[in-house]
């Protein structure tokens, strides 16, 4: 059919008969060119799916072509009816132009197109109208066809226009719902402005939202994109300096990007620590509230972290973090972070070491808001001295027993202790807590039982000789203890 639609039958007719537009057989064969319409339809389908071309303009061009083809086809067929009818005066064009055949083809074509457009648009000036039964039948069919064609064109154009503003409609509807909610609940004006700014930013940065854009992509591609965008920022943060590339790659793959407008709280004081954040761009303020008064503590910029103190210590967030200007942050889930740290013990020790170093460099204003940090940092400063003394004593004993190299025959317990947190109490586990002075103390587990007794005496105010678990069992080896165990020193 493709080959048949390209054969020049009018030229063959000219060569054989030496005349144009004569011969019924060649005229019917010439209709094979209509097969090209199928290929034109396939072409427009491919163009609509090609991202190099605008869908709006491609679809609009298709509608124009459909309309022009319908006008052209109807006009030509209507003229063909008039040219074949006898007598010619009883035709729609012969009634006004008796010698229309002698005036040439183009004159008749212009009249036919004029009639077709007037009929398609339902104007109907009345210059040309049907004069015989054939023309009346064709006119009726053409007007019924026009009804469907106009509905098709109007429906497609409406769809194109609505599609271009559907996001605007959605944004306005969402904002109206938020404002109605704020009005019904009588929220303060400042809170309303924050809600409005957040909704506007959400729609303005819709194409930048990581989860919305990447949700349909495979995980491997999402991970590659996240590493390309956030690897350098995560690598610069103090908490992850020195960790392995494998751990950092896993961490970056789980990060979620978010945008916050100015003067919006990212973290609220005393909220549950479900996530912590790394600042990619923008700036935030760290503040605290005392007796209803806001106190400024510090300013954070790119590659700084917020919320990690609450997450690592598993305590309510001690500070409020508020944006100063439009800021992009990457969010890390508390649950996913701890899972990765537990599976990578070496990187976990590096992270704890970086975190403790960061705590030592905190300003006094922030340390005052975290009173337990002072004792914790003091304990960390005492532990290395106790470890060195214990190591020297073991080396002396090994040398005395005949080990000339001075090396110990036992493994260094500091590989498992020092990063485990336990809670100690100064009473027997069978007794019930009835007063505030019987609350426990959170400490880092020392490397020996003797150091634990010394630390317990310092914290609890009395010396103990036995370590019991909550069920009454006695502890003889510190390596058997786990994170957040409860120890009773009696």
C-alpha positions as CSV (number, residue, x, y, z in Angstrom):
1,X,0.0,0.0,0.0
2,X,2.9,2.4,0.7
3,X,4.2,1.8,-2.8
4,X,0.8,2.1,-4.5
5,X,0.1,5.4,-2.7
6,X,3.2,6.9,-4.3
7,X,2.6,5.9,-7.9
8,X,1.9,9.0,-10.0
9,X,-1.3,7.9,-11.7
10,X,-2.2,11.4,-13.1
11,X,1.2,11.5,-14.9
12,X,0.7,8.0,-16.3
13,X,-2.8,9.1,-17.4
14,X,-1.1,12.1,-19.2
15,X,1.4,9.9,-20.9
16,X,-1.1,7.3,-22.1
17,X,-4.1,9.6,-23.0
18,X,-2.3,13.0,-23.3
19,X,-4.8,14.6,-21.1
20,X,-5.1,15.5,-17.4
21,X,-8.1,14.7,-15.2
22,X,-9.8,12.3,-17.5
23,X,-10.4,8.6,-17.1
24,X,-12.5,7.1,-14.3
25,X,-10.1,4.3,-13.7
26,X,-7.1,6.5,-13.1
27,X,-9.3,8.8,-10.9
28,X,-10.2,5.9,-8.7
29,X,-6.6,4.7,-8.5
30,X,-5.6,8.1,-7.5
31,X,-7.6,7.6,-4.3
32,X,-4.9,5.2,-3.1
33,X,-3.0,8.3,-2.0
34,X,-5.4,8.5,1.0
35,X,-3.4,5.7,2.5
36,X,-0.8,8.3,3.4
37,X,-3.2,9.6,6.0
38,X,-2.4,6.5,8.1
39,X,1.3,7.2,7.9
40,X,0.6,10.9,8.9
41,X,-1.3,9.7,11.9
42,X,1.6,7.5,12.9
43,X,4.0,10.4,12.4
44,X,2.0,12.6,14.8
45,X,1.9,9.8,17.4
46,X,5.7,9.6,17.4
47,X,6.1,13.4,17.6
48,X,3.8,13.6,20.6
49,X,6.0,11.1,22.4
50,X,9.2,12.8,21.4
51,X,10.5,14.9,24.3
52,X,12.4,17.1,21.9
53,X,9.2,18.7,20.7
54,X,6.5,20.5,22.7
55,X,3.5,18.4,23.2
56,X,1.2,21.4,23.2
57,X,2.4,22.7,19.8
58,X,2.5,19.2,18.3
59,X,-1.1,18.5,19.4
60,X,-2.2,21.9,18.1
61,X,-0.6,21.4,14.7
62,X,-2.4,18.0,14.5
63,X,-5.8,19.6,15.2
64,X,-5.1,22.3,12.5
65,X,-4.1,19.6,10.0
66,X,-7.3,17.6,10.7
67,X,-9.5,20.7,10.3
68,X,-7.8,21.7,7.0
69,X,-8.1,18.2,5.6
70,X,-11.8,18.0,6.5
71,X,-12.5,21.4,4.9
72,X,-10.5,20.5,1.7
73,X,-12.1,17.0,1.3
74,X,-15.6,18.3,1.7
75,X,-15.0,21.2,-0.7
76,X,-13.5,19.0,-3.4
77,X,-16.3,16.4,-3.1
78,X,-19.0,19.1,-3.2
79,X,-17.4,20.5,-6.3
80,X,-17.2,17.1,-7.9
81,X,-20.9,16.6,-7.4
82,X,-21.6,19.9,-9.2
83,X,-19.2,19.1,-12.0
84,X,-20.9,15.7,-12.7
85,X,-24.5,16.9,-12.4
86,X,-26.6,17.7,-15.6
87,X,-27.7,20.3,-16.1
88,X,-25.1,22.4,-14.3
89,X,-27.6,25.2,-13.6
90,X,-29.3,22.9,-11.0
91,X,-26.2,22.8,-8.8
92,X,-25.1,24.8,-5.8
93,X,-22.5,26.7,-7.8
94,X,-24.1,26.7,-11.3
95,X,-27.1,28.6,-9.9
96,X,-24.8,31.7,-9.4
97,X,-22.0,31.0,-11.9
98,X,-23.4,29.3,-15.0
99,X,-20.1,28.8,-16.7
100,X,-18.1,27.8,-13.6
101,X,-16.4,25.0,-15.6
102,X,-14.9,27.5,-18.1
103,X,-13.6,29.8,-15.4
104,X,-11.0,27.3,-14.3
105,X,-10.3,24.9,-11.5
106,X,-9.0,27.5,-9.0
107,X,-12.1,29.6,-9.2
108,X,-14.2,26.6,-8.4
109,X,-11.8,25.5,-5.6
110,X,-12.0,28.8,-3.9
111,X,-15.8,28.8,-4.0
112,X,-15.9,25.2,-2.6
113,X,-13.5,26.0,0.2
114,X,-15.5,29.1,1.1
115,X,-18.7,27.0,1.3
116,X,-17.0,24.3,3.4
117,X,-15.6,26.8,6.0
118,X,-18.9,28.6,6.2
119,X,-20.8,25.3,6.8
120,X,-18.1,24.0,9.2
121,X,-18.3,27.1,11.4
122,X,-22.2,27.0,11.3
123,X,-22.3,30.6,9.9
124,X,-24.3,29.8,6.8
125,X,-24.5,33.1,4.8
126,X,-26.8,31.6,2.3
127,X,-25.0,32.4,-1.0
128,X,-24.5,28.6,-1.8
129,X,-27.1,26.0,-0.9
130,X,-28.2,22.6,-2.2
131,X,-30.1,22.5,-5.5
132,X,-30.6,18.7,-6.0
133,X,-31.0,15.5,-3.9
134,X,-27.4,14.5,-4.1
135,X,-26.2,17.8,-2.7
136,X,-28.8,17.7,0.0
137,X,-27.8,14.2,1.2
138,X,-24.1,15.2,1.2
139,X,-24.9,18.5,3.1
140,X,-26.8,16.5,5.7
141,X,-23.9,14.1,6.2
142,X,-21.3,16.9,6.3
143,X,-23.2,18.8,9.0
144,X,-23.5,15.8,11.2
145,X,-19.8,15.1,10.7
146,X,-19.1,18.8,11.7
147,X,-20.8,18.3,15.0
148,X,-18.4,15.5,15.9
149,X,-15.4,17.4,14.5
150,X,-16.1,20.6,16.5
151,X,-16.6,18.6,19.7
152,X,-13.2,16.8,19.1
153,X,-11.4,20.1,18.4
154,X,-12.9,21.9,21.4
155,X,-12.3,19.0,23.7
156,X,-8.6,18.7,22.8
157,X,-8.0,22.4,23.0
158,X,-9.7,22.5,26.4
159,X,-7.5,19.6,27.6
160,X,-4.4,21.4,26.4
161,X,-5.3,24.6,28.1
162,X,-6.3,23.0,31.4
163,X,-3.3,20.8,31.4
164,X,-1.0,23.8,31.4
165,X,-2.7,25.4,34.5
166,X,-3.7,22.2,36.4
167,X,-0.8,22.7,38.8
168,X,-1.9,26.3,39.5
169,X,-5.4,25.1,40.3
170,X,-4.1,22.4,42.6
171,X,-1.8,24.9,44.4
172,X,-4.7,27.4,44.9
173,X,-7.0,24.7,46.1
174,X,-4.4,23.4,48.6
175,X,-3.7,26.9,49.9
176,X,-7.4,27.7,50.3
177,X,-7.9,24.5,52.3
178,X,-5.0,25.4,54.5
179,X,-6.3,28.9,55.1
180,X,-9.8,27.6,55.9
181,X,-8.3,25.2,58.4
182,X,-6.3,28.0,60.0
183,X,-9.3,30.2,60.2
184,X,-11.6,27.6,61.6
185,X,-9.1,26.7,64.3
186,X,-8.2,30.4,65.0
187,X,-4.5,29.8,64.5
188,X,-2.2,32.9,65.2
189,X,-1.2,35.0,62.2
190,X,2.5,34.0,62.4
191,X,1.6,30.3,62.1
192,X,-0.7,31.1,59.2
193,X,2.1,32.8,57.4
194,X,4.4,29.8,58.0
195,X,1.8,27.4,56.6
196,X,1.2,29.6,53.5
197,X,5.0,30.0,52.8
198,X,5.5,26.3,53.1
199,X,2.6,25.5,50.6
200,X,3.9,28.1,48.1
201,X,7.5,26.7,48.4
202,X,6.2,23.2,47.9
203,X,4.7,24.0,44.5
204,X,7.5,26.4,43.4
205,X,10.1,23.6,44.0
206,X,7.9,20.7,42.9
207,X,10.4,19.8,40.1
208,X,13.3,19.8,42.6
209,X,11.6,17.5,45.2
210,X,13.7,14.3,45.2
211,X,11.1,11.8,46.2
212,X,8.4,13.1,43.8
213,X,10.7,13.2,40.8
214,X,12.6,9.9,41.4
215,X,9.9,7.7,42.9
216,X,9.4,5.8,39.6
217,X,13.1,5.2,38.9
218,X,15.0,2.0,39.9
219,X,16.8,2.1,43.3
220,X,20.2,1.9,41.6
221,X,19.6,5.0,39.6
222,X,18.1,6.9,42.6
223,X,21.2,6.0,44.6
224,X,23.6,7.2,41.9
225,X,21.7,10.5,41.7
226,X,21.8,11.0,45.4
227,X,25.5,10.3,45.5
228,X,26.1,12.8,42.7
229,X,24.1,15.5,44.6
230,X,25.0,14.9,48.2
231,X,28.2,12.9,48.5
232,X,30.5,16.0,48.8
233,X,28.2,17.6,51.4
234,X,28.0,14.5,53.5
235,X,31.8,14.0,53.3
236,X,32.4,17.5,54.7
237,X,30.3,17.0,57.8
238,X,32.2,16.5,61.0
239,X,30.3,13.3,62.0
240,X,31.3,11.3,58.9
241,X,34.9,12.4,58.5
242,X,37.1,9.3,58.2
243,X,34.4,6.7,57.7
244,X,34.7,4.2,54.8
245,X,33.3,5.0,51.3
246,X,31.0,2.0,51.6
247,X,29.3,3.3,54.7
248,X,29.0,6.8,53.2
249,X,27.6,5.4,50.0
250,X,24.9,3.5,51.9
251,X,24.1,6.5,54.0
252,X,23.8,9.0,51.1
253,X,21.5,6.5,49.3
254,X,19.0,6.8,52.2
255,X,19.0,10.6,52.4
256,X,15.9,12.6,51.5
257,X,16.2,16.2,50.2
258,X,13.8,18.9,51.5
259,X,13.4,22.6,51.1
260,X,12.3,25.0,53.8
261,X,11.3,28.7,53.4
262,X,12.7,31.4,55.7
263,X,11.6,31.6,59.3
264,X,10.4,28.0,59.5
265,X,11.2,25.6,62.3
266,X,13.0,22.4,61.0
267,X,13.3,21.0,64.5
268,X,11.3,21.9,67.6
269,X,12.7,21.8,71.1
270,X,11.7,18.7,73.1
271,X,10.2,16.8,70.1
272,X,11.0,13.1,69.5
273,X,14.3,12.6,67.7
274,X,13.1,10.8,64.6
275,X,15.6,12.4,62.1
276,X,18.6,14.6,61.9
277,X,19.6,16.9,59.1
278,X,22.6,18.1,57.1
279,X,22.4,21.6,55.7
280,X,23.1,21.7,51.9
281,X,22.5,25.4,51.2
282,X,21.1,28.3,53.1
283,X,21.5,29.1,56.8
284,X,19.7,28.2,60.1
285,X,19.7,29.5,63.7
286,X,19.9,27.3,66.7
287,X,17.8,28.7,69.6
288,X,16.4,27.6,72.9
289,X,13.5,28.7,75.1
290,X,13.8,29.5,78.8
291,X,10.7,30.5,80.7
292,X,9.1,31.5,77.4
293,X,12.1,33.6,76.3
294,X,14.0,32.8,73.1
295,X,17.8,32.7,73.4
296,X,20.1,32.5,70.4
297,X,22.8,29.9,70.6
298,X,24.6,29.5,67.2
299,X,24.3,29.8,63.5
300,X,24.7,26.8,61.1
301,X,25.6,27.0,57.4
302,X,26.4,24.5,54.6
303,X,27.7,21.1,55.6
304,X,26.7,21.7,59.3
305,X,24.4,19.2,61.1
306,X,21.3,19.7,63.2
307,X,19.4,17.3,65.5
308,X,22.2,14.7,65.8
309,X,22.6,15.2,69.6
310,X,19.0,14.1,70.2
311,X,19.3,11.2,67.8
312,X,22.6,9.8,69.2
313,X,21.8,10.3,72.9
314,X,18.1,9.2,72.2
315,X,16.8,12.2,74.1
316,X,14.2,14.8,73.2
317,X,15.7,17.4,70.9
318,X,17.4,20.0,73.1
319,X,17.2,22.9,70.7
320,X,14.9,24.5,68.1
321,X,16.4,24.9,64.6
322,X,14.9,27.7,62.5
323,X,15.8,28.7,58.9
324,X,17.1,32.2,58.2
325,X,16.5,32.1,54.5
326,X,15.5,29.5,51.8
327,X,17.4,26.4,52.8
328,X,17.9,22.9,51.4
329,X,18.6,20.1,53.8
330,X,19.0,16.3,53.6
331,X,17.2,14.3,56.1
332,X,18.6,11.1,57.7
333,X,16.2,8.7,59.5
334,X,17.2,7.8,63.1
335,X,16.2,4.1,62.6
336,X,18.1,3.7,59.3
337,X,21.2,5.5,60.7
338,X,21.4,3.2,63.8
339,X,20.9,0.1,61.7
340,X,23.9,1.0,59.5
341,X,26.1,1.9,62.4
342,X,25.4,-1.4,64.2
343,X,26.4,-3.3,61.0
344,X,29.6,-1.3,60.6
345,X,31.3,-1.4,64.0
346,X,34.6,0.2,62.8
347,X,32.7,3.2,61.2
348,X,30.6,3.4,64.3
349,X,33.6,3.9,66.5
350,X,34.9,6.6,64.1
351,X,31.5,8.3,64.3
352,X,31.4,8.2,68.1
353,X,35.0,9.6,68.2
354,X,34.0,12.5,65.9
355,X,30.9,13.1,67.9
356,X,32.8,13.3,71.2
357,X,35.3,15.6,69.7
358,X,32.5,17.9,68.5
359,X,31.0,17.9,71.9
360,X,34.3,19.0,73.5
361,X,34.3,22.0,71.1
362,X,30.7,23.2,71.9
363,X,30.3,26.7,73.2
364,X,29.5,27.3,76.9
365,X,25.9,28.5,76.1
366,X,25.1,25.2,74.5
367,X,26.8,23.1,77.2
368,X,24.7,24.8,79.8
369,X,21.6,23.5,78.1
370,X,23.0,20.0,78.3
371,X,24.2,19.6,81.9
372,X,24.8,15.8,81.5
373,X,27.4,16.5,78.9
374,X,29.8,18.1,81.4
375,X,29.9,14.8,83.5
376,X,30.1,12.7,80.3
377,X,33.1,14.6,78.9
378,X,34.8,14.5,82.3
379,X,34.4,10.7,82.3
380,X,35.8,10.5,78.8
381,X,38.9,12.4,79.9
382,X,39.4,10.1,82.9
383,X,39.0,6.9,81.0
384,X,42.2,7.2,78.8
385,X,44.3,7.7,82.0
386,X,42.8,4.6,83.6
387,X,43.3,2.6,80.5
388,X,47.0,3.5,80.2
389,X,47.6,2.6,83.9
390,X,45.8,-0.7,83.5
391,X,47.8,-1.5,80.4
392,X,51.1,-0.7,82.1
393,X,50.1,-2.9,85.0
394,X,49.4,-5.8,82.6
395,X,52.7,-5.3,80.8
396,X,54.6,-5.4,84.2
397,X,52.8,-8.6,85.2
398,X,53.5,-10.2,81.8
399,X,57.2,-9.3,82.1
400,X,57.3,-10.7,85.6
401,X,55.7,-14.0,84.4
402,X,58.4,-14.4,81.8
403,X,57.0,-12.6,78.8
404,X,60.0,-10.5,77.7
405,X,58.3,-8.7,74.9
406,X,55.9,-7.0,77.3
407,X,52.8,-7.9,75.2
408,X,49.6,-9.1,76.8
409,X,48.2,-12.6,76.3
410,X,44.7,-11.4,76.5
411,X,42.7,-9.2,74.1
412,X,42.4,-5.5,74.9
413,X,38.9,-5.0,76.4
414,X,38.8,-1.4,75.1
415,X,37.8,-2.8,71.7
416,X,34.4,-3.6,73.1
417,X,34.1,-1.2,76.0
418,X,34.2,2.6,76.1
419,X,31.4,3.1,73.5
420,X,28.7,1.1,75.4
421,X,26.3,3.2,77.5
422,X,24.8,1.7,80.7
423,X,22.6,3.0,83.5
424,X,23.9,2.4,87.1
425,X,21.9,2.4,90.4
426,X,23.0,2.5,94.0
427,X,20.5,0.1,95.5
428,X,19.4,-3.6,95.2
429,X,17.2,-4.4,92.2
430,X,14.6,-5.9,94.4
431,X,13.9,-2.5,96.0
432,X,11.5,-0.1,94.3
433,X,12.3,3.4,93.3
434,X,10.4,5.8,95.6
435,X,12.4,9.0,95.4
436,X,14.3,11.1,92.9
437,X,17.7,10.3,94.5
438,X,17.3,6.7,93.4
439,X,17.2,7.6,89.7
440,X,20.0,6.0,87.7
441,X,23.0,7.6,86.1
442,X,23.8,7.1,82.4
443,X,27.6,6.4,81.9
444,X,29.9,4.9,79.3
445,X,31.0,1.4,80.4
446,X,34.6,1.4,81.6
447,X,37.1,-1.2,80.7
448,X,37.3,-3.0,84.0
449,X,35.1,-3.8,87.0
450,X,37.5,-1.8,89.3
451,X,37.0,1.3,87.1
452,X,33.3,0.7,87.2
453,X,33.3,0.6,91.0
454,X,35.3,3.8,91.1
455,X,33.0,5.6,88.7
456,X,29.9,4.3,90.6
457,X,31.4,5.7,93.8
458,X,31.9,9.0,92.2
459,X,28.4,9.2,90.7
460,X,26.4,7.5,93.4
461,X,28.3,8.7,96.5
462,X,29.0,5.2,97.9
463,X,31.3,2.3,97.3
464,X,30.0,-1.0,96.0
465,X,31.4,-4.5,95.8
466,X,28.9,-6.4,93.7
467,X,27.3,-5.7,90.3
468,X,23.8,-7.1,89.7
469,X,21.4,-7.1,86.8
470,X,17.7,-6.3,87.0
471,X,16.9,-10.0,87.5
472,X,19.4,-10.3,90.4
473,X,22.1,-12.1,88.4
474,X,25.7,-11.1,89.2
475,X,27.9,-9.6,86.6
476,X,31.4,-11.1,86.4
477,X,32.5,-10.1,82.9
478,X,31.8,-6.6,81.4
479,X,32.1,-7.9,77.9
480,X,28.7,-9.7,78.4
481,X,27.0,-6.3,78.8
482,X,25.0,-4.6,76.1
483,X,23.9,-1.1,75.3
484,X,21.4,0.5,77.8
485,X,21.8,-2.4,80.3
486,X,20.7,-1.5,83.9
487,X,23.4,-2.3,86.6
488,X,22.8,-2.2,90.3
489,X,26.0,-1.6,92.4
490,X,25.5,-2.9,96.0
